[in-house]
Amino acid sequence: MALWKLHGDGSLKLGEVVAPHERLSWGKTIGLGAQHVVAMFGATFVFPLLMGLNPQLAVMMSGVATLVFLLTVKGKVPSYLGSSASFVGVATAIYSAGGNPSDVTGAMFWVGVLLLMVGLIISAVGAKVIHRALPPVVTGGVVMLIGFNLAPVVANTYWPQDQWVGLVTMLLVVVLSVGVRGFLGRIAIFVSLIFGYVLSWLLDVFTGPITAFSASAGAVTTHLRVDWSGVANAAWVGLPPVTDLANWQWHAQTNVVGFHLPHFNVAFALIALPVVIALIAENTGHVKAVAEMTGENLDKQMGPAIAADGATSMLATFVGAGPTTTYAENIGVMASTKVYSSAAYVVAAIVAILFGFSPKFGAIISATPGGVLGGITVVLYGMIGLLGAKIWKENQVDFGNPVNLVPVAAGIIIGVGNVSLDLGGWQLSGIAFGTLVTVIVYHLAHRLAPAELKNNPEGAVLIVDRPGAYKGDHED
């Protein structure tokens, strides 16, 4: 990955866009990197907990994975790789069948192997296979359902914890993003998080505890908005623990998990392998969403990006963390800042690795009040979903054609509503189920439709390489 070219004088003026190979001054780049850390941290921390894995280790490996990914794609696809949400159901199914964390990581390791193989195949034969399998109508739908699938997380987990702090934080994000010129407007999310954090602490001091939903308790309780008890007890420097499988219990309060080697079980691997379809579509949607924002044709990077995600998933699961995936949350940050510099992601990765060595800083971030996260994510997640609509618009997808309308409509509702399909020992739901329906049913409908309804039987090519894309097309 080549060094970055300084953008102008290192500052960002109104209407300008920073390309992936450019960077702002290092001070501003570090600020943007911190914002990417904020965007990814909640999900990267939460999903391992839901999978019975160690969040500190997951954060550390997410930084390592991001650096490997950026090197593989030569910095052309600015992305952050965090914990994948697609495997939460897989982990639950394996635990229900009597498995332990090493069985979970062992099953997920094979998904990484298969994803790596798919990426190598795409690199060899070209991106045309993806264009045929995932035309713009499909990729737009996948990007949309990935973003909007996160809506229940806001509505059911973050927002109820403190709706008024959430509302104030959300309004501040909007005001800073569209009403403030200069760099401050570009780091609106990070500034809003700090503001919301401080506001929550001041409310605790002057108004006392709040009676509201508590994510840790899973019920309505009376508690302080900012709880630093975990911060006080956490060490400044330390590694994640080594998993004690002999005393490990699923969902037990004494559950200690960390570094461990995977254990390979064919039955458990078969439960996990179908998720690779969702990961292929997720990675493809991510690369095309980045291409849409930056105005560059990234087809040649599709295979390396998918292969890199497979390789980093293998690396992460081999040491006991969960698989990685390109993060939609960080697409929202890029969409709001118009800064696509991969240098910011390098900074974010280094910060994440440092977090992985410091339980203290991890505890501080994880203590961010839920209401603050609600105010930020309600904007970020919506922006992710609307990128799917932008893909449709730029590629002039015709939703008057039922071949386009019906399959995508079904997939989006399944993804957004987290609809599930019980397959016996394995449950397909949410993003994975919605992605499968969108892709498979689209091609089935295309094959069954009369000739006059078929739209480009060879598969549409996503329109991303447009004159002036860096200057004007992304300012709306």
N, C-alpha and C positions, 0 to 999 in steps of 0.2 A: 504494500500500500504506500503510495507516494506521499510525500509531505504536502501539507495543504497550502494553497496560495492565499495570501492575505486579501480579504475582501476590502477593496478601496483603501481607506486609511485605518481599517480595523473597526470602524463603527458602522452602524446600520441606519441609513436614512429612510425617510418615509417613502414607501412604494418599492423599495429594493428587496431583492430575494438573495439569500446566500446559498450557493450551489453546494453539492456534496463535497467537491474537491477544494472548496474555499473554507476559510475560517475568519471569525472576528478576532479582536485582540484576545489574548489568553485570559484576561480578567473576565471579559464578557462570555467567552467560551466556557469558562468554568461555571459561571452563573447558569448558562443554558444546560450544561451537563448536570448541574444540581437539579434543575427542573425535570430533566429526564429521569433522574433517580427518584424524585418525588412521584412521577407518573407511574413508574413500574413497581415501586417498592411494595405498595399494598397488596397487589396481586401476587407478586413473587413471594411475599411472606405468607399470605393466606392459603394459597393452593397447596403448598407442602404440608401445612397443618391439617388440611382436609384429607390429605393422602397419607397421614401418619408419618411424615418425614420431617427432617429438621429444617426450619426456615433459615437459620443462620448459614448453614451449609448451602442451601439453595441460593441465597443472595450471593455468596462468594462464587459459586459455580456459574451464576448468571453473568457475572462480570467476566470470568474466564471465557465463557461461551461467546459473549459479545465480541471480545477481542479476536477470537478465532474466526468468527463469522466475518468481521470487517476485513481481516486479512485475506480471507478466501474470495470475497467479492471485490477486493481491491478498493474498498471504500465507496463503491458506486451505489450501493443500496444502504443508505443510512438506516440502521435498525438496532433495536435492543432486543436481546434474547432473554426472556424470563421464564418462570415456571409455567408449564402448560396446564390450562384448565380442563383440557379434553380427557385427562386421565383420572379425574376424581372418581368417576363412576367405576372405572376399571379397578382402582385401588379398593374401593368399597366391596366390589364383587369378589376380589381375591381374598380379602380379609374374611368375608362371609363364608368363603369356602375353606377356611382354616389356614390361609397363608399368613406370612409375616412380612415385614418390610423388605427383606432380601428377596422374597418371592415377587413382590411388587416391582422392585427395581430390576429384577431379572426379566420379568415379562416386558417391561417398558424398554429395556435394552434392545430387544429384538425389533421393536418398532423403529428405533433409531437405525438399526442395521438396514431394514427395508427402506426407510426414507433415504438413507445414503445411496442405496442401489438405484432408487427411482431418480434421484438427482443426477447420478452418473449417466443413466440412460438418456435423460433429457439433454445433458451436456453433449452427448454423442450424436443424437439424432436431430437436435434443434428444438426450439420452442413451438414449432408448428403442432406437435402432438398436444401441447397444452392449449393452443388456440382452438384446436378442434374439440378437445374435451371440455374446455372451459372458456367459451366465448364471452364477450362483454356482458350479455344479459345474465349469465351465470355468475361471473366474478363480481359484478355489481351487487347481485343478490347475496353472495357469500360475505362480502365486506359489510353490507348493511346488517345482516343477521348477526355477524360477529359483534358489531357495535351495539346494536339494540338488545342483544341477548343479555348485556350487562345491566340493562335498566332495572330488573328486579333486585340486583345487588344494591343499587342506590335506594330504591323504594322500600325495601324490606330490611336492609342492614344499616346503611349509613344515615339516611335522612331521618328516620324515627328517633335517632339518638339525641338530636337537638335541631329541630326544624328551623328555628329562628337563626341560629348561628349558620346553618346550612344556607338559608335564604340570603343572609348578609354576605356570606362568602361568595355565593353564586353571583350576586349583583356586582360585587367588587371585581370578579373575574371579567364580567361583561364590560364594566366601566373602563377598566385598565386595558382590556384588549382592543376596544374600538374608540375610546375617548381620550387615550393618553398617547402622545407621540414619543418616539424614541425607544431606547432599550427597556425602559420600565414597562412599557406596554407589551414588549416581547416576552418578558418573564412574568406575565400577569398571574400565571398559575402558582408559581413559586412564592411570589409576594403575597398572594391571597391566602396561601396555606399558612405562612408565618403570621399574617394578620389574624386569621381565624384561630390559630393556636393561642396567640396572646389574648385575643378577645375571650376565648373560652376560659383561660386562666383568670382574667379579671372578673368575669362573671362568677367564677367559683369563690373569689375573694370577697366580692361585694354582695352577692345574692345567695351564696351558699350552694349546696348540692342541687342537682336537678332530678326530678322523678320522671324517668323516661326509659325507653328500651335500652338495655345493656347488651352489647354483642357478646361479651364474655359470659354473662349469666344466661343469655338467651331468653330474657324476660324483662318486664318492667320493674326497675328497682330505683332506689334513691341513692345516687352516687355523684361523685365529683366528675366534671367533664374531663379534666386532665388528671390522670392517675400516674404518678411517677414512682410508685412503690417498686415496680419492676426495674426502673432505671437505677434506683438507689442500691438494689441488690445485685445488679449486673457488674461484672468485671470490666475494666477498661480494655484489657487485651486478653484474648483467649481463642482457642479453636473450638469448633463444635465437638461434642463428645463422641465416643465410639459406641455404637449400638450394642446394648446388652440384650441379645435375642433370647437368652435363657429366662429373663424376667420381664420380657416385653408383653404388654397386653393392649389390645386394640381399645382405644378410647378410655384407657385407665388414667387416673390422675398421676400415677407414677411413671407414665410412659416416657422413656428416655430413648431417643433415637438420634443417630448422627452418622458418622463414617461407617460404612460396611460394604462388603463385596456382594454383588448380586448372586442370587441362586436361580438356576434355570430349570423351569418346569414347563413341559410342553403344553399341558392343559391350560396353565395360566397365560402362556404366551398367546394361545389361540384366542383368549378373551381380549387381549390387548391389541393384537395385530390389525383388526378392522379400523382402529382409530387412525391408522396411517392415511386413510383416504381423506379424513377431515384435515389432517396436518398438511397434506399436499395442497388441498384447496385453500387452506388458511395461509400457507406460505405464498402461494401463487397470488391470492388476493392481496396480500401485503405488498409483494413486489410490484404488482400492477397499481396499487394505490399510491406507492411511492413514485412510480413512473408518472402517474396522473398528476401528482403534485409538482414534481420537478420538471415535467415536460421532456423527459428523456426516455428513449426506447431502451428498456432494460431487459429485453428478451434474452440476450446472451448471458445475462446474469441469473436467469431463472434456474437453470440446472445447478450451477455452483451454490446458489442460495439454499436450495432444497437439500443438496448434498451436505452443505455446511451445517444445517440444522440437524440433519441425521447424525453427523459426526459428533457434534456438541452434545446431543442427547445421549449418545453412547458414552461419552466421556463423563457427563454428569451422573448418569445412572450407575456407572461403574464404581464410583466412589460413594454412592448412597444418596444422591440427590434425585430430584425428579427430572423428567425430560424437559428440554427447552423448546421455545417457539418464538417466532418473531412477534413482537408485542404491538397489538393494536392501540394500546393506551398511548404509546409514544408517537404514533401517527397523529393523534389528536394534538400533541404538543407541537409537532412540526406544522400542522395545518394552522395552528393559532399564531405561531411565531414567524412563519415563512423562512425559517432558518433550517436548511437541510444539511448542514455541515456534519460530516461523519466525525470530525474532531470532537464535537460535543458528546458523541456516543463513546468515544475513547475515554473522555473524562468521566462519564457516567460509569463505565465499566471499571475504571480504576477505583472510583469512590465505592462501588459495590464490593469490590474485593477487599478494600479496607474495612468496610462494614462487616464483612465476613470474619475479619480478625478482631472485631471489637463488639462484644455483646452489649456494651454500654450504649454506643451510638445506635445499634439496632433497636435497643429498648426505647430510645428517645423517639425514633421514627415510628415504631409500632405503637407508641402512646399518643399519636396524633388523634385528637378527638374525632369521633365518627361523624359528627355534624359538619366538621370542616371538610372531611373527605366527601360527604354528601354534596356539599356545595360545589366542589371542584369536579367531581365525577359526573354530575348531572350535565355539565357542559361538555366535558371531554368525551364521554361515551356517546353523546348525541352527535358530536362532530364526526366521530368514527363512522357511525351509521350513515350519515349524510354523504360521506365520501362515496358510498355505493351509488347513491342517486346521481352524483356528479359523473361517475363512470358511465351510467346510462345516458345521461344528457350529452356528454361529449361524443359518445358513439352512436347517438340517435337511435337508441333501442326503441322499437315500435311495440308498445304495450296494447295497441289495438289488435295485435295478432295474438290469439289465444295460445299459440305455441310458446310465446314468450311469457304471457301473463300468468297462465294457470300454474305451471310448475314452480315458478319463482314465488308466486303468492303463497303456495302451500309451504315451501321451504322456509320462507321468512316467518310465517306464523308459528311453525314448529320451533324454529330457533329462538324467536323472541319470547314465546310462551313456555319455553323449556319443556315442550311435549316429549314424552318418553315412549319407547317401544321395548316391552319386556321380551327378551330373547332367552328366557330360561335362567341360565346362570350369569347372564350379562345383560345390562340395560343400555340401550342406545338412546341418547337424549340430547336436547339443546342444540349446540353448534354442530356436533357430529351428525346427529339425525337430520337436522335441517339442511346441512351441506349435502348429505347423501341424497336426500329427496330432490333438492334443487338440481344437482348434477344428473342423477340417473333418470328422474322423471322428465327432465327437459329433453334428453336424448331419446327417450321412449316416445314422447309426444312428437318430436321432430320426425321420427321414423314413421309414426302412424298417420301424420297429417297429410292431407292432399297437397299436391305440388304447389298450388297457388299460395299456401300458407307457409311453405318452407322458406326460411330466410337464410340465404347463403349456405348451402349444404356443405361447403368445405370448411366452415367455421370462420367466424369473423375475427379480424385482427384488431386488437385494442388500439384505439387512436390516442397516442400520447405525444408524438413528436410534432409539435406545432410551432410555427414561427412566433417568437415573442413570448413563449410560455413563461419565461422567468420574470418578465416585466409586467405583463398585464393580465394574463389569464387566471392568475391565482389571487387576485386582489379582491375578488367579490366574495 
